[in-house]
Amino acid sequence: MVNREEIPLTQGLVWKQRAVRNFHCIRDSDCLVLIGGNERYPGGKYVEAGYAIARDIPVYNLGEFGNGMMCFATRVQTLEDLLKAIASN
């Protein structure tokens, strides 16, 4: 885990700017596609998915569910299934 006190102020500002940009992009999107499975980078994707769910933006999880809250997402196994699910929404 990253200790926030060890993050230089400029790096912390960059992360905040990226987070704000990500939320604006999600807010302006028709859906969010989450690539599930690899937990090399845990956490952030679930924050973004939760934000989309709270805004009633459809969330499609391509691959494995990695978090219990993803029960609110539509699980798809292939790109073809994803495209069908998006088209039907």
Secondary structure, DSSP 8 states (H G I E B T S, - for coil): ---GGGS-HHHHHHHHHHHHHHHHHHHT-S-EEEE-S-TTS-SHHHHHHHHHHHTT--EEEES---SGGGGGSEEESSHHHHHHHHHH-
